[in-house]
Amino acid sequence: MATATGTRFDGDLTQQPPIPDEAIAAAVAVMQSGRLHRYGAPESQTAALEGEFAAWQDARYCLALASGGQAMQIAMRAAGVAPGDRVLTNAFTLAPVPGAIVAVGAVPVLVEITPDLVLDLDDLAGKARASDARWLLLSHMRGHLCDMDRLSEWADRNGVTIIEDCAHTMGARWNGRRSGNFGVTGCFSTQSYKHLNSGEGGLLTTDDPALMARAIILSGSYMLYARHGTPPPDELFEKIRLDTPNNSARMDELRAAILRPQLRGLETNIADWNARHDRLAAALASDPRLVLPRRAGAESYVGSSIQFRAPGIAPEAFLAAATERGVDLKWFGRSAPMGFTSSHRSWRFVPMQELPRTDEVLADLYDMRVPLTLSLSDCDLIAALIREALP
Ligand SMILES: *Cc1c(COP(=O)(O)O)cnc(C)c1O
């Protein structure tokens, strides 16, 4: 349909770049070998990926898994979360995060977010006191990092163990330190819409050898744990190998083969995401009707998505006008879940909790992926169309 200026965005915000040729060749070689199981491959792609990702992340150990959700579940189990424990987490995140907490038999305690989309550290302190929770599954939702210095100091002082969900912050840093290295473990996803794409997949990192030994056995290493890419000392496995349940959540050779070449290109991709994100952000921030979340000076982010608020703007009309211009925005204030997006009010598997400040932020919060298939002029066009769609 023609708009006032007659322009519309004809691209697709869900379109990822193709898998690099080098990765396709590596995947074909795995298939020709017939050895797709990581513990059946003499020179395991999965073990090599673990070593390479640990080095890239500046972590001692890495474990490759079937999904980011499995990484969070195994991280919690390996860190010692027990059934019935309360686990603090962001009220603004995606369903696999509270889902992972429930899957390990624990109970999510939802914490408010600030208008800058990060965990509200004052509410965190209050909820921790009221619930006696000893765990925080911190979700760096949409790539926004809270004050990691203040949080780490508070967690140390209060005996709260942090597990980081870095599904949106692979490559982000706080004061130079990579997200994922603040908690006892970092959990990453290689699902198609994250920073590496193997369709599905997960990575767990830690500096703690005993935690990693438990995680490796939990992931389903059988007695082949020594073939892991970054193995902790053998004696740590000896102590636990027969007492630790096998959760069968391994990564396979095919996915590892296509991830290794992508990891080599990740820093370049991060720069490309940020160029696109910053182009969009500058144009949107120049509109007085829109409010973008503020970023701390200590934060280096990965702009693989962008969020903005449009206070006082009627959402349905705005979204319809944007869609008409080819720009499908996600709105977190929607009362019913849609696509990948849902709010805490539709997580019926979590005890109902009142989160008035989060609800107020989500009511006018819009979200858009920034795929690398966008050109910079696409970004200019999209920003202009979003502004034009505002009533
Ligand atoms: C995608 C995602 C996950 C889970 O990753 P999967 O690999 O899809 O299981 C966890 N947290 C957030 C915030 C995510 O977006």
The ligand as an SDF file (V2000), in Angstrom:
LIG
                    3D

 15 15  0  0  0  0  0  0  0  0999 V2000
   17.1130  -17.2590   22.8220 C   0  0  0  0  0  0  0  0  0  0  0  0
   17.1990  -16.9230   24.2460 C   0  0  0  0  0  0  0  0  0  0  0  0
   17.5060  -17.8760   25.2150 C   0  0  0  0  0  0  0  0  0  0  0  0
   17.5320  -19.3590   24.9680 C   0  0  0  0  0  0  0  0  0  0  0  0
   18.2440  -19.7920   23.9170 O   0  0  0  0  0  0  0  0  0  0  0  0
   17.7800  -21.0930   23.0790 P   0  0  0  0  0  0  0  0  0  0  0  0
   19.0690  -21.4620   22.4270 O   0  0  0  0  0  0  0  0  0  0  0  0
   16.7190  -20.6570   22.1410 O   0  0  0  0  0  0  0  0  0  0  0  0
   17.3200  -22.1230   24.0510 O   0  0  0  0  0  0  0  0  0  0  0  0
   17.6980  -17.4480   26.5110 C   0  0  0  0  0  0  0  0  0  0  0  0
   17.5710  -16.1680   26.8550 N   0  0  0  0  0  0  0  0  0  0  0  0
   17.2300  -15.2200   25.9640 C   0  0  0  0  0  0  0  0  0  0  0  0
   17.1010  -13.8140   26.4370 C   0  0  0  0  0  0  0  0  0  0  0  0
   17.0250  -15.5720   24.6380 C   0  0  0  0  0  0  0  0  0  0  0  0
   16.6730  -14.6350   23.7590 O   0  0  0  0  0  0  0  0  0  0  0  0
  1  2  1  0
  2  3  1  0
  2 14  2  0
  3  4  1  0
  3 10  2  0
  4  5  1  0
  5  6  1  0
  6  7  2  0
  6  8  1  0
  6  9  1  0
 10 11  1  0
 11 12  2  0
 12 13  1  0
 12 14  1  0
 14 15  1  0
M  END
$$$$
